[in-house]
Amino acid sequence: MDESIWEAARVSRSWLDAANGSGQTELTCRILKLTEEAGEASAAWIGLLGQNPRKGVTHTRDDVAAELADVAFTALVAIESLGLDAQTVLDACAAKVRSRLADQDRR
């Protein structure tokens, strides 16, 4: 990923720390924010499918992708808020997935 993404996550964390503090309650809210953003992604998908007959089709794949990006970015900020480097944590996660996939290929 581009360095600007990691920098934006760090700057967002600093901005939130300055505005709201960085205690346990604030960290809890940042983690709960992931649920809110995931709900918005779900709502966009429901809107793309036209699953609500009263509303019909209300969203596009681009809308869903934008909401998923909000989820991903919010997760990066939450990781930074834990006092960890989001890039390092995400790299480790990707390495774990690659290892699992390689193990599957060997079977």
N, C-alpha and C positions, 0 to 999 in steps of 0.2 A: 504494500500500500504506500501511497504517497506520504512523505513526511508531514505534509500539511494536515492530514487527518489526525495523526498522533498529537501534533501541536495544538490543533483545535480542541481535542479531548482534554489536554492539560490546561489550556487556557479556560475552557468551560468549567473545569473543576475549580480552578483558582477563583473564577468569577463567582461561582456558587458558594465557595468557602467564604469569600468576602461578604457576600450578600446575606447568607443564611447560617454561617458558622460551619463547623465540621464535626460536631458531636455525633453520638450514636443515633439520636433522633433524626438528624439531617441525613446521615448515611442510610438509615432505614427508609426515609422518603425517597432517596435517590434510587435505591434498589426497588422499591415499590413502583417507582416511575416506569420501570421496565414493563410491569404488568399493564399499566395504563397504555403505554405505546403499543404493546402486543395486542391489546384490545382494539386499538385503532386500526391496526393491520388486519385483524379479523373482520372488523366492520367494513373495511374497504373491500376485502375479498367477498364478503356477503353481498356488498353492493355491486361488485363486478358480476356476480352470478345472478343478480336480480332475485335473490332469495326472499326478500321482503316484498310480498305482492302489492302492498300499499305504496311502496316507493319505486319499485321496478329497478332497472339497471341504473346505478348512480355513480359507479366508479370504473376506472380503466386499470389495465395492468400497470401503467405508469404510476397511478395513484397507489396501488398496492406496493409496488417497489419503493416508492417514496416513504411509505409508512414502515416498511421493513428496514429501510435505511435509518429511520428514526430509532427503531428498536436497537439496531446494531450500534449506533452512535451513543445512545443512552447507556448501553452496556459498557462501552469503552470509558465513558465518564464515571460510571459506578466503579469500575475496576481501579481507575486512577484515584477515586475517592477512598478506596481501601488502603491507599498508600503504596500501591503497586504500579509497575510500569505496564500499561495496557498492551503495548507492542510485544513485550516479552511474554506476557500471559497468553496473548492470542497466538504468537509463534509456537509456544509450547502446546497449545490445544491443536493447532494444525499439524504439528509433528506427531502427536498422539493419533490423530485421525489417519495420517499417511501411513503410520506403522500398522494400524488395524487393517487398512486396505491392502497393504503389502502382505500381511499375514493371510488375508482372504485369498489373494492371488496364488499363494503357495499351496493352498489346499486343493 
